């Protein structure tokens, strides 16, 4: 069934990238009116460049996790099989 999940995962990745980019742009617009500085560009101080990169990474990771979770849940709802790894018996005993 993991093979059938591949198209879901690819589409989810594209959606997550667009969503993460738009969230980052809206958050950065609240912080600074200018576009986020490029790491190799002459404009922008070190703290501004690092904070922009950290904020972008956090929003992209969060959006990716949210969209992938929704895609996995939708796949499970449609096909009745969870697309990820199954928990081992040891993990179930710990809960």
Chimera marker file (.cmm) of the C-alpha trace (Angstrom):
<marker_set name="trace">
<marker id="1" x="0.000" y="0.000" z="0.000" r="1" g="1" b="0" radius="0.5"/>
<marker id="2" x="2.949" y="2.337" z="0.430" r="1" g="1" b="0" radius="0.5"/>
<marker id="3" x="3.288" y="2.414" z="-3.339" r="1" g="1" b="0" radius="0.5"/>
<marker id="4" x="-0.266" y="3.743" z="-3.629" r="1" g="1" b="0" radius="0.5"/>
<marker id="5" x="0.590" y="6.483" z="-1.132" r="1" g="1" b="0" radius="0.5"/>
<marker id="6" x="3.406" y="7.886" z="-3.319" r="1" g="1" b="0" radius="0.5"/>
<marker id="7" x="1.075" y="10.135" z="-5.393" r="1" g="1" b="0" radius="0.5"/>
<marker id="8" x="-0.550" y="11.393" z="-2.174" r="1" g="1" b="0" radius="0.5"/>
<marker id="9" x="2.889" y="12.146" z="-0.749" r="1" g="1" b="0" radius="0.5"/>
<marker id="10" x="4.066" y="13.983" z="-3.867" r="1" g="1" b="0" radius="0.5"/>
<marker id="11" x="0.969" y="16.149" z="-4.012" r="1" g="1" b="0" radius="0.5"/>
<marker id="12" x="1.198" y="16.785" z="-0.269" r="1" g="1" b="0" radius="0.5"/>
<marker id="13" x="4.811" y="17.891" z="-0.687" r="1" g="1" b="0" radius="0.5"/>
<marker id="14" x="3.886" y="20.409" z="-3.368" r="1" g="1" b="0" radius="0.5"/>
<marker id="15" x="1.019" y="21.769" z="-1.292" r="1" g="1" b="0" radius="0.5"/>
<marker id="16" x="3.235" y="21.976" z="1.805" r="1" g="1" b="0" radius="0.5"/>
<marker id="17" x="5.906" y="23.930" z="-0.076" r="1" g="1" b="0" radius="0.5"/>
<marker id="18" x="3.416" y="26.507" z="-1.333" r="1" g="1" b="0" radius="0.5"/>
<marker id="19" x="1.677" y="26.770" z="2.023" r="1" g="1" b="0" radius="0.5"/>
<marker id="20" x="4.948" y="27.082" z="3.924" r="1" g="1" b="0" radius="0.5"/>
<marker id="21" x="6.243" y="29.743" z="1.553" r="1" g="1" b="0" radius="0.5"/>
<marker id="22" x="3.063" y="31.830" z="1.874" r="1" g="1" b="0" radius="0.5"/>
<marker id="23" x="3.044" y="31.500" z="5.683" r="1" g="1" b="0" radius="0.5"/>
<marker id="24" x="6.686" y="32.566" z="5.831" r="1" g="1" b="0" radius="0.5"/>
<marker id="25" x="6.076" y="35.559" z="3.564" r="1" g="1" b="0" radius="0.5"/>
<marker id="26" x="3.127" y="36.728" z="5.669" r="1" g="1" b="0" radius="0.5"/>
<marker id="27" x="5.074" y="36.300" z="8.922" r="1" g="1" b="0" radius="0.5"/>
<marker id="28" x="8.110" y="38.098" z="7.534" r="1" g="1" b="0" radius="0.5"/>
<marker id="29" x="5.909" y="40.961" z="6.315" r="1" g="1" b="0" radius="0.5"/>
<marker id="30" x="4.883" y="41.511" z="9.945" r="1" g="1" b="0" radius="0.5"/>
<marker id="31" x="8.533" y="41.620" z="11.019" r="1" g="1" b="0" radius="0.5"/>
<marker id="32" x="10.042" y="43.733" z="8.228" r="1" g="1" b="0" radius="0.5"/>
<marker id="33" x="8.661" y="45.608" z="5.240" r="1" g="1" b="0" radius="0.5"/>
<marker id="34" x="11.570" y="44.586" z="3.031" r="1" g="1" b="0" radius="0.5"/>
<marker id="35" x="12.001" y="41.131" z="1.532" r="1" g="1" b="0" radius="0.5"/>
<marker id="36" x="13.980" y="38.671" z="3.650" r="1" g="1" b="0" radius="0.5"/>
<marker id="37" x="17.721" y="39.129" z="3.132" r="1" g="1" b="0" radius="0.5"/>
<marker id="38" x="19.712" y="36.553" z="1.207" r="1" g="1" b="0" radius="0.5"/>
<marker id="39" x="22.591" y="34.948" z="3.124" r="1" g="1" b="0" radius="0.5"/>
<marker id="40" x="25.079" y="35.849" z="0.390" r="1" g="1" b="0" radius="0.5"/>
<marker id="41" x="23.660" y="39.304" z="-0.314" r="1" g="1" b="0" radius="0.5"/>
<marker id="42" x="25.282" y="42.515" z="0.889" r="1" g="1" b="0" radius="0.5"/>
<marker id="43" x="22.136" y="43.847" z="2.568" r="1" g="1" b="0" radius="0.5"/>
<marker id="44" x="20.938" y="42.711" z="5.967" r="1" g="1" b="0" radius="0.5"/>
<marker id="45" x="22.801" y="42.175" z="9.185" r="1" g="1" b="0" radius="0.5"/>
<marker id="46" x="23.888" y="38.790" z="10.511" r="1" g="1" b="0" radius="0.5"/>
<marker id="47" x="21.035" y="38.563" z="13.077" r="1" g="1" b="0" radius="0.5"/>
<marker id="48" x="18.471" y="39.470" z="10.421" r="1" g="1" b="0" radius="0.5"/>
<marker id="49" x="19.784" y="36.893" z="7.941" r="1" g="1" b="0" radius="0.5"/>
<marker id="50" x="19.932" y="34.140" z="10.562" r="1" g="1" b="0" radius="0.5"/>
<marker id="51" x="16.502" y="34.934" z="11.984" r="1" g="1" b="0" radius="0.5"/>
<marker id="52" x="14.968" y="34.952" z="8.491" r="1" g="1" b="0" radius="0.5"/>
<marker id="53" x="16.497" y="31.565" z="7.714" r="1" g="1" b="0" radius="0.5"/>
<marker id="54" x="15.377" y="30.117" z="11.066" r="1" g="1" b="0" radius="0.5"/>
<marker id="55" x="11.834" y="31.417" z="10.632" r="1" g="1" b="0" radius="0.5"/>
<marker id="56" x="11.671" y="30.051" z="7.094" r="1" g="1" b="0" radius="0.5"/>
<marker id="57" x="12.905" y="26.636" z="8.194" r="1" g="1" b="0" radius="0.5"/>
<marker id="58" x="10.434" y="26.484" z="11.066" r="1" g="1" b="0" radius="0.5"/>
<marker id="59" x="7.446" y="27.469" z="8.946" r="1" g="1" b="0" radius="0.5"/>
<marker id="60" x="8.401" y="25.068" z="6.154" r="1" g="1" b="0" radius="0.5"/>
<marker id="61" x="8.837" y="22.183" z="8.603" r="1" g="1" b="0" radius="0.5"/>
<marker id="62" x="5.578" y="22.943" z="10.380" r="1" g="1" b="0" radius="0.5"/>
<marker id="63" x="3.607" y="23.247" z="7.162" r="1" g="1" b="0" radius="0.5"/>
<marker id="64" x="5.162" y="20.051" z="5.836" r="1" g="1" b="0" radius="0.5"/>
<marker id="65" x="4.276" y="18.108" z="8.982" r="1" g="1" b="0" radius="0.5"/>
<marker id="66" x="0.704" y="19.404" z="8.998" r="1" g="1" b="0" radius="0.5"/>
<marker id="67" x="0.064" y="18.688" z="5.312" r="1" g="1" b="0" radius="0.5"/>
<marker id="68" x="1.693" y="15.236" z="5.468" r="1" g="1" b="0" radius="0.5"/>
<marker id="69" x="-0.440" y="14.336" z="8.478" r="1" g="1" b="0" radius="0.5"/>
<marker id="70" x="-3.615" y="15.442" z="6.692" r="1" g="1" b="0" radius="0.5"/>
<marker id="71" x="-2.626" y="13.462" z="3.585" r="1" g="1" b="0" radius="0.5"/>
<marker id="72" x="-1.912" y="10.323" z="5.646" r="1" g="1" b="0" radius="0.5"/>
<marker id="73" x="-5.225" y="10.680" z="7.468" r="1" g="1" b="0" radius="0.5"/>
<marker id="74" x="-7.090" y="11.135" z="4.169" r="1" g="1" b="0" radius="0.5"/>
<marker id="75" x="-5.341" y="8.098" z="2.700" r="1" g="1" b="0" radius="0.5"/>
<marker id="76" x="-6.290" y="6.066" z="5.770" r="1" g="1" b="0" radius="0.5"/>
<marker id="77" x="-9.882" y="7.252" z="5.506" r="1" g="1" b="0" radius="0.5"/>
<marker id="78" x="-10.110" y="6.373" z="1.798" r="1" g="1" b="0" radius="0.5"/>
<marker id="79" x="-8.259" y="3.035" z="1.792" r="1" g="1" b="0" radius="0.5"/>
<marker id="80" x="-8.409" y="1.830" z="5.396" r="1" g="1" b="0" radius="0.5"/>
<marker id="81" x="-4.629" y="1.401" z="5.645" r="1" g="1" b="0" radius="0.5"/>
<marker id="82" x="-2.213" y="3.733" z="7.399" r="1" g="1" b="0" radius="0.5"/>
<marker id="83" x="0.587" y="4.652" z="4.958" r="1" g="1" b="0" radius="0.5"/>
<marker id="84" x="3.384" y="5.004" z="7.524" r="1" g="1" b="0" radius="0.5"/>
<marker id="85" x="5.365" y="2.528" z="9.559" r="1" g="1" b="0" radius="0.5"/>
<marker id="86" x="3.425" y="0.354" z="11.955" r="1" g="1" b="0" radius="0.5"/>
<marker id="87" x="4.320" y="0.544" z="15.632" r="1" g="1" b="0" radius="0.5"/>
<marker id="88" x="6.228" y="-2.400" z="17.006" r="1" g="1" b="0" radius="0.5"/>
<marker id="89" x="4.976" y="-4.431" z="19.953" r="1" g="1" b="0" radius="0.5"/>
<marker id="90" x="7.562" y="-2.807" z="22.230" r="1" g="1" b="0" radius="0.5"/>
<marker id="91" x="6.180" y="0.662" z="21.488" r="1" g="1" b="0" radius="0.5"/>
<marker id="92" x="2.643" y="-0.480" z="22.290" r="1" g="1" b="0" radius="0.5"/>
<marker id="93" x="3.762" y="-1.992" z="25.607" r="1" g="1" b="0" radius="0.5"/>
<marker id="94" x="5.251" y="1.324" z="26.723" r="1" g="1" b="0" radius="0.5"/>
<marker id="95" x="1.972" y="3.215" z="26.265" r="1" g="1" b="0" radius="0.5"/>
<link id1="1" id2="2" r="1" g="1" b="0" radius="0.2"/>
<link id1="2" id2="3" r="1" g="1" b="0" radius="0.2"/>
<link id1="3" id2="4" r="1" g="1" b="0" radius="0.2"/>
<link id1="4" id2="5" r="1" g="1" b="0" radius="0.2"/>
<link id1="5" id2="6" r="1" g="1" b="0" radius="0.2"/>
<link id1="6" id2="7" r="1" g="1" b="0" radius="0.2"/>
<link id1="7" id2="8" r="1" g="1" b="0" radius="0.2"/>
<link id1="8" id2="9" r="1" g="1" b="0" radius="0.2"/>
<link id1="9" id2="10" r="1" g="1" b="0" radius="0.2"/>
<link id1="10" id2="11" r="1" g="1" b="0" radius="0.2"/>
<link id1="11" id2="12" r="1" g="1" b="0" radius="0.2"/>
<link id1="12" id2="13" r="1" g="1" b="0" radius="0.2"/>
<link id1="13" id2="14" r="1" g="1" b="0" radius="0.2"/>
<link id1="14" id2="15" r="1" g="1" b="0" radius="0.2"/>
<link id1="15" id2="16" r="1" g="1" b="0" radius="0.2"/>
<link id1="16" id2="17" r="1" g="1" b="0" radius="0.2"/>
<link id1="17" id2="18" r="1" g="1" b="0" radius="0.2"/>
<link id1="18" id2="19" r="1" g="1" b="0" radius="0.2"/>
<link id1="19" id2="20" r="1" g="1" b="0" radius="0.2"/>
<link id1="20" id2="21" r="1" g="1" b="0" radius="0.2"/>
<link id1="21" id2="22" r="1" g="1" b="0" radius="0.2"/>
<link id1="22" id2="23" r="1" g="1" b="0" radius="0.2"/>
<link id1="23" id2="24" r="1" g="1" b="0" radius="0.2"/>
<link id1="24" id2="25" r="1" g="1" b="0" radius="0.2"/>
<link id1="25" id2="26" r="1" g="1" b="0" radius="0.2"/>
<link id1="26" id2="27" r="1" g="1" b="0" radius="0.2"/>
<link id1="27" id2="28" r="1" g="1" b="0" radius="0.2"/>
<link id1="28" id2="29" r="1" g="1" b="0" radius="0.2"/>
<link id1="29" id2="30" r="1" g="1" b="0" radius="0.2"/>
<link id1="30" id2="31" r="1" g="1" b="0" radius="0.2"/>
<link id1="31" id2="32" r="1" g="1" b="0" radius="0.2"/>
<link id1="32" id2="33" r="1" g="1" b="0" radius="0.2"/>
<link id1="33" id2="34" r="1" g="1" b="0" radius="0.2"/>
<link id1="34" id2="35" r="1" g="1" b="0" radius="0.2"/>
<link id1="35" id2="36" r="1" g="1" b="0" radius="0.2"/>
<link id1="36" id2="37" r="1" g="1" b="0" radius="0.2"/>
<link id1="37" id2="38" r="1" g="1" b="0" radius="0.2"/>
<link id1="38" id2="39" r="1" g="1" b="0" radius="0.2"/>
<link id1="39" id2="40" r="1" g="1" b="0" radius="0.2"/>
<link id1="40" id2="41" r="1" g="1" b="0" radius="0.2"/>
<link id1="41" id2="42" r="1" g="1" b="0" radius="0.2"/>
<link id1="42" id2="43" r="1" g="1" b="0" radius="0.2"/>
<link id1="43" id2="44" r="1" g="1" b="0" radius="0.2"/>
<link id1="44" id2="45" r="1" g="1" b="0" radius="0.2"/>
<link id1="45" id2="46" r="1" g="1" b="0" radius="0.2"/>
<link id1="46" id2="47" r="1" g="1" b="0" radius="0.2"/>
<link id1="47" id2="48" r="1" g="1" b="0" radius="0.2"/>
<link id1="48" id2="49" r="1" g="1" b="0" radius="0.2"/>
<link id1="49" id2="50" r="1" g="1" b="0" radius="0.2"/>
<link id1="50" id2="51" r="1" g="1" b="0" radius="0.2"/>
<link id1="51" id2="52" r="1" g="1" b="0" radius="0.2"/>
<link id1="52" id2="53" r="1" g="1" b="0" radius="0.2"/>
<link id1="53" id2="54" r="1" g="1" b="0" radius="0.2"/>
<link id1="54" id2="55" r="1" g="1" b="0" radius="0.2"/>
<link id1="55" id2="56" r="1" g="1" b="0" radius="0.2"/>
<link id1="56" id2="57" r="1" g="1" b="0" radius="0.2"/>
<link id1="57" id2="58" r="1" g="1" b="0" radius="0.2"/>
<link id1="58" id2="59" r="1" g="1" b="0" radius="0.2"/>
<link id1="59" id2="60" r="1" g="1" b="0" radius="0.2"/>
<link id1="60" id2="61" r="1" g="1" b="0" radius="0.2"/>
<link id1="61" id2="62" r="1" g="1" b="0" radius="0.2"/>
<link id1="62" id2="63" r="1" g="1" b="0" radius="0.2"/>
<link id1="63" id2="64" r="1" g="1" b="0" radius="0.2"/>
<link id1="64" id2="65" r="1" g="1" b="0" radius="0.2"/>
<link id1="65" id2="66" r="1" g="1" b="0" radius="0.2"/>
<link id1="66" id2="67" r="1" g="1" b="0" radius="0.2"/>
<link id1="67" id2="68" r="1" g="1" b="0" radius="0.2"/>
<link id1="68" id2="69" r="1" g="1" b="0" radius="0.2"/>
<link id1="69" id2="70" r="1" g="1" b="0" radius="0.2"/>
<link id1="70" id2="71" r="1" g="1" b="0" radius="0.2"/>
<link id1="71" id2="72" r="1" g="1" b="0" radius="0.2"/>
<link id1="72" id2="73" r="1" g="1" b="0" radius="0.2"/>
<link id1="73" id2="74" r="1" g="1" b="0" radius="0.2"/>
<link id1="74" id2="75" r="1" g="1" b="0" radius="0.2"/>
<link id1="75" id2="76" r="1" g="1" b="0" radius="0.2"/>
<link id1="76" id2="77" r="1" g="1" b="0" radius="0.2"/>
<link id1="77" id2="78" r="1" g="1" b="0" radius="0.2"/>
<link id1="78" id2="79" r="1" g="1" b="0" radius="0.2"/>
<link id1="79" id2="80" r="1" g="1" b="0" radius="0.2"/>
<link id1="80" id2="81" r="1" g="1" b="0" radius="0.2"/>
<link id1="81" id2="82" r="1" g="1" b="0" radius="0.2"/>
<link id1="82" id2="83" r="1" g="1" b="0" radius="0.2"/>
<link id1="83" id2="84" r="1" g="1" b="0" radius="0.2"/>
<link id1="84" id2="85" r="1" g="1" b="0" radius="0.2"/>
<link id1="85" id2="86" r="1" g="1" b="0" radius="0.2"/>
<link id1="86" id2="87" r="1" g="1" b="0" radius="0.2"/>
<link id1="87" id2="88" r="1" g="1" b="0" radius="0.2"/>
<link id1="88" id2="89" r="1" g="1" b="0" radius="0.2"/>
<link id1="89" id2="90" r="1" g="1" b="0" radius="0.2"/>
<link id1="90" id2="91" r="1" g="1" b="0" radius="0.2"/>
<link id1="91" id2="92" r="1" g="1" b="0" radius="0.2"/>
<link id1="92" id2="93" r="1" g="1" b="0" radius="0.2"/>
<link id1="93" id2="94" r="1" g="1" b="0" radius="0.2"/>
<link id1="94" id2="95" r="1" g="1" b="0" radius="0.2"/>
</marker_set>
